């Protein structure tokens, strides 16, 4: 009976709407897409983490973080940038809360604060690059310098992509009329920012780790 019912189905005709409880259980397509994106980015940055553990075992890594006087010996600028990214994540979470409660004024203020904090993070990362260049560590100076630029640029590029999505959401937030999809859009933006914060905290932890810790991690991962 199921086979005959399937053959007799006419998908080109209008189909009856699903029951309300079934429709409510369905996950919005936008959320599914964002979750798939985050899953793929998790795999990507995990591979970069493995590559970092391998790179940190090589002598040329000491040119960046080998001790006093090295470019990454002082992590103060990266700590400041981390604070900016954490602020962006918190303010976008607040924006998601305001969107659900219909507080348009607070929503716009939180969205603006989140974008400014994200831009401050990107500007801070650019300053770190400038400091490396001023000390003679260019992209092609050694493989470790190239890897540092690549890893931070990859993270920054995904943050810049998030700002493109932010512009799309902000345009809805600044419209006079209410948008039924606004709350979902802001929530997905906040989720993406939380993910990028988690990725950066993981990357920053690797950059700040002692050589013995990196060796221990490499041994756990079977890279030694």
C-alpha positions in Angstrom: 0.0 0.0 0.0 2.8 2.4 0.8 4.4 1.8 -2.6 1.1 2.5 -4.5 0.5 5.6 -2.4 3.9 6.9 -3.3 3.4 6.2 -7.0 0.1 8.0 -6.9 1.5 11.0 -5.1 1.4 14.3 -7.1 4.0 16.6 -5.6 3.4 19.3 -8.2 0.0 19.9 -6.7 -0.6 22.0 -3.6 0.0 19.9 -0.5 -2.0 20.2 2.8 -0.2 22.2 5.5 1.4 20.1 8.2 -0.2 20.1 11.6 0.7 23.0 13.8 2.6 20.9 16.3 4.6 19.3 13.5 5.4 22.7 11.9 6.6 24.0 15.2 9.0 21.1 15.7 10.7 21.7 12.3 14.0 23.6 12.6 14.2 26.7 10.4 16.3 26.2 7.2 18.5 29.2 8.1 19.4 27.6 11.5 20.1 24.3 9.8 22.4 26.0 7.3 24.3 27.9 10.0 24.8 24.7 12.0 26.2 22.9 9.0 28.5 25.9 8.4 29.7 25.7 12.0 30.3 22.0 11.7 32.5 22.4 8.6 34.4 25.3 10.2 35.0 23.2 13.3 36.6 20.5 11.1 38.7 23.1 9.3 40.1 24.8 12.4 40.7 21.4 14.0 43.0 20.5 11.1 44.8 23.8 11.6 45.2 23.0 15.3 46.9 19.8 14.4 49.1 21.6 11.9 50.0 24.1 14.6 51.0 21.4 17.0 53.3 20.0 14.3 54.7 23.4 13.5 55.4 24.3 17.1 57.7 21.3 17.3 60.1 22.7 14.7 63.0 25.1 15.5 61.8 28.0 13.4 58.8 28.4 15.7 61.3 29.8 18.3 61.8 32.8 16.1 58.3 33.9 17.1 57.7 32.6 20.6 61.1 31.3 21.7 61.5 33.6 24.7 62.1 37.2 25.8 62.4 39.6 22.9 60.5 37.4 20.5 57.4 38.9 18.8 54.9 36.6 20.7 56.8 36.8 24.0 54.3 39.4 25.2 50.7 38.5 24.6 49.2 41.7 25.9 47.9 42.9 22.5 46.3 39.6 21.9 44.6 39.7 25.3 43.2 43.1 24.4 41.9 41.7 21.1 40.3 38.8 23.0 38.5 41.2 25.3 37.1 43.0 22.2 35.8 39.8 20.7 34.3 38.7 24.0 32.5 42.0 24.2 31.1 41.5 20.7 29.8 38.1 21.6 28.2 39.4 24.8 26.5 42.3 23.2 25.1 40.2 20.3 23.7 37.8 22.8 22.0 40.8 24.5 20.7 41.9 21.1 19.2 38.5 20.6 17.4 38.8 24.0 16.1 42.3 23.0 14.9 41.1 19.7 12.8 38.3 21.3 11.3 40.9 23.7 10.6 43.4 21.0 12.8 46.2 22.5 13.9 47.8 19.2 15.9 50.6 20.7 18.0 48.4 22.9 18.3 45.9 20.1 19.8 48.5 17.8 22.2 49.8 20.4 23.4 46.2 21.2 23.9 45.5 17.5 25.9 48.6 17.0 28.1 47.8 20.0 28.7 44.3 18.8 29.8 45.5 15.4 32.1 48.1 16.8 33.7 45.6 19.1 34.2 43.2 16.2 35.8 45.9 14.1 38.0 46.8 17.1 39.1 43.1 17.2 40.0 43.2 13.5 41.9 46.5 13.9 43.8 45.0 16.9 44.8 42.0 14.9 46.0 44.3 12.1 48.1 46.1 14.7 49.7 42.8 15.8 50.6 42.2 12.2 52.1 45.6 11.9 54.3 44.9 15.0 55.5 41.7 13.5 56.4 43.4 10.2 58.2 46.2 12.1 60.3 43.5 13.8 61.2 42.0 10.4 58.8 39.0 10.5 57.1 39.1 7.1 54.9 36.4 5.6 57.8 34.8 3.8 60.3 35.2 6.6 59.9 31.7 7.8 57.3 28.9 7.8 56.1 29.7 11.3 55.5 33.4 10.5 53.6 32.4 7.4 51.5 30.0 9.5 50.7 32.6 12.1 49.6 35.1 9.4 47.5 32.4 7.7 45.8 31.2 10.9 44.9 34.7 12.2 43.8 35.8 8.7 41.6 32.8 8.3 39.8 33.6 11.6 39.6 37.3 10.7 38.1 36.5 7.3 35.3 34.5 8.9 34.7 37.3 11.3 34.5 39.8 8.4 32.0 37.4 6.8 30.0 37.5 9.9 29.9 41.3 9.6 28.3 40.9 6.2 25.5 38.9 7.8 25.3 41.5 10.6 24.6 44.2 7.9 21.7 42.1 6.6 20.3 41.7 10.1 20.9 45.4 11.0 18.9 46.5 7.9 15.9 44.7 9.2 16.4 46.0 12.7 16.5 49.6 11.5 13.2 49.3 9.5 10.2 51.0 11.0 8.0 48.0 10.5 8.5 44.8 12.6 10.1 41.8 10.9 8.9 38.4 12.0 12.3 36.9 11.0 14.4 39.4 12.8 14.7 37.5 16.1 15.9 34.4 14.3 18.5 36.4 12.3 19.9 38.1 15.4 20.0 34.8 17.3 22.0 33.2 14.4 24.4 36.1 14.3 25.0 35.7 18.0 25.5 32.0 17.6 28.1 32.6 14.9 29.9 35.2 17.1 30.0 32.7 20.0 31.5 30.1 17.7 34.2 32.5 16.5 35.0 33.5 20.1 35.4 29.8 21.1 37.6 29.2 18.1 39.8 32.3 18.9 40.1 31.2 22.6 41.3 27.8 21.5 43.8 29.4 19.0 44.9 31.9 21.6 45.4 29.1 24.2 47.7 27.3 21.7 49.7 30.5 21.0 50.1 31.2 24.7 50.9 27.6 25.7 54.4 26.8 27.1 56.6 24.6 24.8 56.2 21.7 27.3 52.5 21.9 27.1 52.6 21.8 23.3 54.8 18.8 23.4 52.4 17.1 25.7 49.4 17.9 23.4 51.4 16.6 20.4 52.1 13.4 22.2 48.4 13.0 23.1 47.4 13.5 19.5 50.0 11.0 18.3 52.1 13.6 16.6 55.4 12.7 18.2 
